[in-house]
Amino acid sequence: MATAPAGDATFPLEPPHDRLAAWFHGAVDLALRHVATLSEQPAHGPAPSAAELAAAGAPVGEEGSDPLALLKTVIEEWVPKSFTTAGPGYLAYIPGGGLPTAALADLVAGLTNRFIGIAAAAPLLVRMETSVLRWLLDEFRFPVGAQAVLTSGGSVANLIALAAARDRMVGAAVARGVVYVSDQVHHSNTKAAHLVGFQRSHVRLLPVDPAFRLNLDALATAVAADRAAGLLPAVVIGNAGTVHSGAVDPLAALADFCARERLWFHIDGAYGACFQLCTAGRARLAGIERADSLSLDPHKGFFLPYGTGGVLVRDGADLRQPFAQQSAYLPQASAAEGLQDFTDASPELSRDFRGLRLWLSLKTFGARAFRDALAEKLALAARAQREIATIPGLELTGPCDLSLFAFRVARPGAAGDELSRELLVRVNRRQRVFLSGTQLGGRFVLRICVLSFRTHADRIDAAVTAVREETAALLAGR
Ligand SMILES: Cc1ncc(COP(=O)(O)O)c(C=O)c1O
């Protein structure tokens, strides 16, 4: 629907109600039309042309133009030239989805534009977000006194957790502190360790077992060696689902070890922690409830759009320690029960109203819908893995601890890697699904990660068919 451009002579930034309404209705129509065709869209778009890149980078002009025309170009011409991350065929990296309730929430949050960094500025809205955080803490069986905060994603969640761990464990002696991770850890953890002051040379990348889970003996040996050398072992980071193969480290054993050795136990659950919501997942994550801190990503396993992570800390005082400060120009910290100044638990002061996305989605669909969807993803990944295992010429490279597994062409060395790379290109060229690859144990592997709420059995079967047919053709030299 075309509308007149903005441009009231006196206050052009305040268009009249009717024009605003036309903009919003038009934008919603455009976006919903896009969503309605997601399952037919190619799993990834073609590369943009030079002319499109130039158009997308065109400079801002002094005069305005029609926002609906601009959005039409974005949605119909630019969005398709990207990975279809919101679609059912997206099985690459770590999918999420983008629940439409979150978009509704973002619309309302943007229009009402309330400030929620400080509880005094919007007590009921802060209370609402805090109630979702408490619900999350309860799902993970964190005790009374634990505290959580929403972040922009898993990377910032890991950063906050490591800041809390640093202050609790080593404080000003951070230069002698040591962090222990498996060599499968997501790079955001090593980045976070460095950002909060640990020396890069004091982040121990430990070997894993054949299932890509952290090797406990190697951990014990490294901690003992560091103590003997006069260093300060401080933090162990366990994975609740690695990004490479989905491996879940032995969380309960790591919790025991950390308790014995008096180390901070952080769990990176950005990908996998969400499976705590369903019975099958909870069993596979046993021990997660014993973490000192836990990162998770609602924009992955709660299917929200990108931009929502979270961190849970066992002792709320530890979460506040690095961040809480009084400032003369802000209201005094809120004392009312149940209220929390989010800025006291994060490096951020001003931030988006991200709690509304999570709250509205959970309240609209109810927790059971999420539990069921997550159980479905576990089952779909197991089904895909079982089928891939039957394809002649392929081999699995490990178990499927959650909803992610890897496989490759069963040929040794560089030649095998080349075939696996070629298989990935061929499968993706079909455009029904989009897979990604990684290195595991020095070899190139393909991986399938099932996490979008829009992915169901039909698409998994399409993925398996694509892999089966392309493997046969590849190995037959066609
Ligand atoms: C295991 C793991 N940790 C951390 C991250 C980083 O999360 P984010 O991209 O939300 O910052 C990811 C992202 O995929 C991840 O899979």
The ligand as an SDF file (V2000), in Angstrom:
LIG
                    3D

 16 16  0  0  0  0  0  0  0  0999 V2000
   27.7440  -22.9490   22.5220 C   0  0  0  0  0  0  0  0  0  0  0  0
   27.6210  -21.4930   22.1600 C   0  0  0  0  0  0  0  0  0  0  0  0
   28.0790  -20.5560   23.0090 N   0  0  0  0  0  0  0  0  0  0  0  0
   27.9850  -19.2530   22.7470 C   0  0  0  0  0  0  0  0  0  0  0  0
   27.4230  -18.8050   21.5740 C   0  0  0  0  0  0  0  0  0  0  0  0
   27.3510  -17.3390   21.3050 C   0  0  0  0  0  0  0  0  0  0  0  0
   26.0310  -16.9180   21.3960 O   0  0  0  0  0  0  0  0  0  0  0  0
   25.5060  -15.5930   20.6800 P   0  0  0  0  0  0  0  0  0  0  0  0
   25.6980  -15.8060   19.2200 O   0  0  0  0  0  0  0  0  0  0  0  0
   24.0790  -15.5360   21.0880 O   0  0  0  0  0  0  0  0  0  0  0  0
   26.2940  -14.4470   21.1850 O   0  0  0  0  0  0  0  0  0  0  0  0
   26.9370  -19.7360   20.6580 C   0  0  0  0  0  0  0  0  0  0  0  0
   26.3520  -19.2980   19.3690 C   0  0  0  0  0  0  0  0  0  0  0  0
   26.0010  -20.0780   18.5200 O   0  0  0  0  0  0  0  0  0  0  0  0
   27.0210  -21.1140   20.9670 C   0  0  0  0  0  0  0  0  0  0  0  0
   26.5450  -22.0510   20.1370 O   0  0  0  0  0  0  0  0  0  0  0  0
  1  2  1  0
  2  3  1  0
  2 15  2  0
  3  4  2  0
  4  5  1  0
  5  6  1  0
  5 12  2  0
  6  7  1  0
  7  8  1  0
  8  9  2  0
  8 10  1  0
  8 11  1  0
 12 13  1  0
 12 15  1  0
 13 14  2  0
 15 16  1  0
M  END
$$$$
